[in-house]
């Protein structure tokens, strides 16, 4: 059973989606939904009160992704490739050393395992009476 919302409530939901900082203010306890709804209903969407929420929310998620990618590329431009290659080599050597240590521990386990495996080669060992 889906209940239909009043058209003004549906419009308010669209308004809130355009102004996510309102949600943050309500969660902080600065505002409550009743006050926001009443102000929106009386003043309308174009009131100066909502301007501060619009200004802070002008940067969209997509533009922030583009900024992030731009920062990554600019850091690659600034990076010294020889220095970067040396760091990659050091990380590779460290991983190789870790793998060697792991293989040494596994080697000890493999030597002990055949002894225990010999005892249980036959899970259904029958004895003659």
N, C-alpha and C positions, 0 to 999 in steps of 0.2 A: 504494500500500500504506500504509494508515493503521494505526499500532500503537496499541493501546488502553493507556492509562496505568493504573497501579494506582489503585484508588479513593482511597487516602490521598493520592496525589500530586494527583489532581483536586481533592480537598478543600483541599489546601494552596494550589493555584492560586487557588481562590476566596478563601481567607483573604488571600493576598497582594494580590489585587485590592481587597479591603476596606481594606488598609493600604499604600497606595502609598509611604509614607515608608520602608518596609522596602527597597523597590527602590532608593531614593536612598541609603540607608545601605550597601547592597551595592555600588553603583556607586562610592561614595566610598572603599570599601575598609575601612570600619569593621567590617562583618560579611561573612560569606560565606554562600552559599545552604545549604551543608551544616549550618552551625551553626544557622541560622534554622529549617531544616526539623526538625532534631533537637529543638531547644527547643520548637517547635510540637507535635511529635509526643508529647514527654514531658509538657510542661506543659499543653498544651491551649490553646484559643483564649481562654479566660476568665482566663488568668493575668495578674497585675499587670504583668508584663514588657511586655505589649502595650498597656497603658493609655496610655503616653506616645505611642504611635503613633496611638491612637484619638483622644486629645484634640487633637492637632495636625491631625488629618484630619477633624475634625467639620464643617468648613466645606466644603460641596460646591461643585461648579462652577456649578451653577444659582444658588445663593445669591450667589456672587461676581458673576454676571452681573447679578442684581437690584441688588446694591450698586453696581455700575458705572453702571447706568442711573439709579439714585437720585442718584448723585453728579453726573451730567450734568444732570439736572433741577434739582438744587439750585443748580448753578452758573448755570443760565439764570435762576433766580429772583433770584440775587444780582447778575446782570449789569445794567449800565446800558444800556437799549435805545438811547438816543441815541448813546452812545459806540460801541456795537456797530454801529449803522447807519453811523456815520462810518468805522469800520474797513472795513466791507463796501464802502462807496463808494470808499475809497482802493484797496482790492484790485482793484475793477472798473476803476478808472482805470489802474492799473498794467498790468493785462492788456490793456486797450485800447492802451496805448502799446507794449507788446511786440508786439501784433498789427500795429500800424502799421509797426514796424521790420521785421517779417518780410515784410509786403507790399511794402515798399520793396526789400528784397533780391530777392524773387521778381519784382518788376517789372523789375529789371535783367536777370534771367535770361531773361524773356520777350522782351525786346528783342534779346538776343543769339541766342536760339533760332531765330527765323525765318530768319536769315542762314544758319545751318548746315542748316536744314531745306530751303532752296531748292536747295542743292547735291545733296541726296539725295532729291529728289521722286520719282525713278524708280529703284527699286532694280534693275531689269533694263534698264538703258539699253543699247540696241543701236546700234551704229554701222554706217553703210553703207560698204561697201568700194568 
